[in-house]
Amino acid sequence: MSLLVIALVLGSAVMHAAWNALLRSNADRLWAMAVMCFLCAVLALPVALIVPAPAAASWPYMAASAAVQIGYALFLVRAYREGLLAQVYPIARGTAPLLVTLGAALFVGEHLALLSLVGVVLVSGGIVAIAFGQGRPDAGSTLAAVATGACIAAYMVIDGVGVRHSGHPIGYAAWQAILEGAPMPLVFLAIRRRLPVLGWNRELAKMTVGAAISVTAYGVVIWAMSLSPMGQVSALRETSILFAAVIGAVFLRERLTARRLLGAAMIAGGAIALSLG
């Protein structure tokens, strides 16, 4: 991986942790997620109309990714019902890198060097250590977080293949955001049987910021996967747990423990191994 790709993926990790914190801080997380996803689609539409459209071969991948990401959104909302940011987030993110690496090996034929494999294991192990560094998470939230991680692995592999068929990574990212976000109000309506009146307030302002951060963060990841191996990009992005731990402690008043600090060191070592591999 080049230094530019590493820097951008790390920036994406910061943004991803930030929008998760915004979601976790909201009283109605399902509504917040639906609005953020829809706003992502709105923000992505001008980009999609300006840049070249992705090749036809990539559209099935975009549709499949959008469906998986809707599932991801619902599982994440469920996980945050009782779980803390510092517990749910690491479990969800920690299950993904090894699954992505396995998926890349099975479906794309990628072979990671030994150092890169060590990095994936360190990052994943560090995230799990952080997750269980402050008591045992709620069982329902834990299962939902694991399901979230499986969705992450699935859409990362799908998008990693799809973007390589697209010819235009930015166009692919924009249309993928539209396909995911546009149906989210209908998903919310199907679950709640009503749509709240949407007026401009502090919560909507937070969701707008979250949407802008979210669509930018994943757009960077899709672009990075067009240039570098999927397993390395996915695992390096998992350093977002470091930033989530800090954000959770500072803004959500979640306590850091020695075990979580050890996990952070494992993640840092894994990120270095990935960058060298």
MARKOL-369086 format. One record per residue (C-alpha): residue in three letters; x, z, y. Coordinates in steps of 0.2 Angstrom, whole numbers, plus 5000, padded with zeros to 4 digits. Layout:
# MARKOL-369086
AlaXZY/...
//
This chain:
# MARKOL-369086
Met500050005000/Ser500649965017/Leu500850095031/Leu499450015041/Val498250025026/Ile498750205023/Ala498450255041/Leu496750165042/Val496150245025/Leu496650415031/Gly495750385047/Ser494250335037/Ala494450495027/Val494250595043/Met492750505049/His491950525032/Ala492150715032/Ala491450715049/Trp489850625046/Asn489550735030/Ala489750895041/Leu488450815053/Leu487250795038/Arg487550965031/Ser487251045048/Asn485550965049/Ala483951065044/Asp483050915037/Arg484450825027/Leu483350685019/Trp482650635036/Ala484450645043/Met485150535029/Ala483750405031/Val483950395050/Met485850375048/Cys485750245035/Phe484450145045/Leu485550165061/Cys487050105051/Ala486049945047/Val485549925066/Leu487349945071/Ala488049825058/Leu486749685062/Pro487649615078/Val489249615068/Ala488449525053/Leu487849395065/Ile489449365074/Val490749355060/Pro490649225046/Ala489449265032/Pro490149315015/Ala490249195001/Ala488749174990/Ala489649234975/Ser489749404983/Trp487949434987/Pro487449504970/Tyr488849634972/Met488249684989/Ala486449704982/Ala487049804968/Ser488149914979/Ala486649944991/Ala485550004977/Val486950124970/Gln487250184988/Ile485450234990/Gly485550334974/Tyr487150414981/Ala486250464997/Leu484850544988/Phe486050644976/Leu487050694991/Val485550765000/Arg485050854985/Ala486750924982/Tyr486850995000/Arg485151084998/Glu486051244992/Gly487851194991/Leu489151215005/Leu490151075012/Ala491751145005/Gln491051154988/Val489851004986/Tyr491050884995/Pro492550914984/Ile491550894968/Ala490750734973/Arg492350654980/Gly493450724966/Thr492450644952/Ala492650474959/Pro494550424959/Leu494850434940/Leu493150344937/Val493650204950/Thr495350184942/Leu494550174925/Gly493250044931/Ala494649944940/Ala495649944923/Leu494149894913/Phe493349764925/Val494749694936/Gly496249714925/Glu497249824937/His498649924930/Leu499250074941/Ala501050124940/Leu501450304933/Leu501750374950/Ser500050314956/Leu499250384941/Val500050554944/Gly499350534962/Val497650504956/Val497750654944/Leu498450774958/Val497150714971/Ser495750744959/Gly496350904952/Gly496650974970/Ile494950934975/Val494151024960/Ala495251174963/Ile494651174981/Ala492851164975/Phe492951314965/Gly493951414977/Gln492551524983/Gly491351574969/Arg490351464958/Pro489251324966/Asp487451314963/Ala487051224946/Gly485851104953/Ser486951064968/Thr488451044956/Leu487550924945/Ala486950824960/Ala488750824967/Val489350754950/Ala488050624951/Thr488550584968/Gly490350564962/Ala489750444949/Cys488850334962/Ile490450334973/Ala491450274958/Ala490150134954/Tyr489950064972/Met491850074975/Val492149964959/Ile490749854964/Asp491249824982/Gly493149814976/Val492649664966/Gly491349594978/Val492449594993/Arg493749494984/His492349354981/Ser491749364999/Gly493149285009/His492649385024/Pro492849575022/Ile492049625038/Gly490549515035/Tyr490349595018/Ala490449765025/Ala489149725038/Trp487849645026/Gln488149785013/Ala487749915027/Ile486149815031/Leu485549805013/Glu485749985011/Gly485150055027/Ala483649945030/Pro482550005015/Met482950195019/Pro481450235029/Leu480350165015/Val481350275003/Phe480950425014/Leu479150375015/Ala478950354996/Ile479650534994/Arg478850625009/Arg477250515011/Arg477450525029/Leu478650465043/Pro479050595057/Val478850535075/Leu480550485081/Gly481050535099/Trp482750555107/Asn483450725105/Arg484950815101/Glu484750795082/Leu484450605084/Ala486050595095/Lys487050675081/Met486350555068/Thr486750405079/Val488550475080/Gly488550505062/Ala487950325058/Ala489250245069/Ile490650355060/Ser489950315043/Val489850125045/Thr491550115053/Ala492350225039/Tyr491650125025/Gly492049965033/Val493850015034/Val493850055015/Ile493049885011/Trp494349795021/Ala495749905013/Met495149864995/Ser495349674999/Leu497249705002/Ser497649844990/Pro497249914972/Met495549994972/Gly496150154963/Gln497450184976/Val496250154991/Ser494950264983/Ala496050414979/Leu496950414996/Arg495250425004/Glu494950584994/Thr496150665006/Ser494550685017/Ile494350855008/Leu495750915019/Phe494750875034/Ala493150935027/Ala493851105024/Val494451115042/Ile492851055049/Gly491851165037/Ala492851315042/Val492851285061/Phe491151215064/Leu490051275049/Arg490951445047/Glu491451415029/Arg492851525022/Leu494551445016/Thr495351535001/Ala497051534993/Arg496451424979/Arg495751294991/Leu497451295000/Leu498351264984/Gly497151124981/Ala497551054998/Ala499351054993/Met498950954977/Ile497950834987/Ala499450804999/Gly500650784985/Gly499450654977/Ala499250564993/Ile501150544994/Ala501350484976/Leu499950354979/Ser500850294995/Leu502550284986/Gly501750204971/
//
